[in-house]
Amino acid sequence: FIADKGNHRHFMAKEIHEQPEVVGRTIAHYVDLATGRVKLPTALPFDFAKLRRLVISSCGTAYYAGLVAKYWFERLARLAVDIDVASEFRYREMPLDEGELALFISQSGETADTLASLRYAKGEKQHILSIVNVPTSTIARESDVVMPTLAGPEIGVASTKAFTCQLAVLLALAIAAGRARGTLSEAEEQRLVASLVAVPGAMADSLSSEREIEHLARELAKARDVLYLGRGPAFPLALEGALKLKEISYIHAEGYAAGELKHGPIALIDEAMPVIVLAPHDAVFDKTVSNVQEVAARGGKIILIGEERAVEEAGVATFAAIGMPALDPVIAPIVYAVPVQLLAYHTAVVMGKDVDQPRNLAKSVTVE
Ligand code: G6P
């Protein structure tokens, strides 16, 4: 395999733009278009209906994919999820009932802490399921079931396409779990699958806001600190947005649950600090909007990412808005990843940073 940037300046740009294609390919691997239902590529050695709890463990961006999935598994399948970063999980000595399910998410399949967590879970007699991008990896080999992401090789150190492919697999899995547990009817499953199948098109749409984002990046590049806010599944995406931004631009960024704003970060708000708000049009949209008003009242520089019409109707005073297509909120975390990645990418480019090889970071962390 020879890595090729195509006509992009960086691998990260190429990988961001490849997403409609690779996420589409991944989704096609997990759904049956003829019946409109999820079709897992491998038989499961456990029954979702009998599980009492799912534990998830992973690192970095893969951890945030797991955090988004927690909302999906709990909501769609009424399956309780316990999730932790692998560096904590491996030493926590968490008691696990025999025969439950442990899920590990990893692009490389070689992350030392994730592998150690897997081995701990195996010692506790859990079924081991992994979502990996490298099917020949150690984590894949040591798992009972492997659900591959078909992202292709990811070269940029900051994960992009592997993340959205992980989300696609996780949503398919949560839908399958919902069906097995009787929390989703066949019609609901078909509706969710139709939304999942619409993801690549929506991602392609949201890539068209790149020019605006490039422009905004010049503004972000001047900031010393950036706050990212979201609620529900947009909260872990806010964490991912902050991670991405600090990894490659070295601007200090923090992701926060919008509802926690008043318990601390509101003290930091002034005209100099951009506050990026992820506001998909979901059940907590109005709550997010009222958090945005709190920021506006304190002179905060708001960058709102949401559906144009909903944002207009809400009438929030923003510094800038990034318009998103109208979406089923269930798929919003996958699609909203695109502007989040583009904001980090263009900010780092404006600042002249080494986007593909940020200082002190490694693509795969195989030592503790
Ligand atoms: C490193 C990479 C991240 C990645 C994390 C987990 O920190 O720089 O991009 O999310 O490791 O890696 P994995 O291969 O397990 O997904």
Boltz pocket constraint, residues with backbone or C-beta under 6 A from the ligand:
constraints:
  - pocket:
      binder: B
      contacts: [[A, 59], [A, 60], [A, 61], [A, 62], [A, 105], [A, 106], [A, 107], [A, 108], [A, 109], [A, 110], [A, 111], [A, 114], [A, 156], [A, 157], [A, 158], [A, 159], [A, 361], [A, 362], [A, 363], [A, 364], [A, 365]]
      max_distance: 6.0
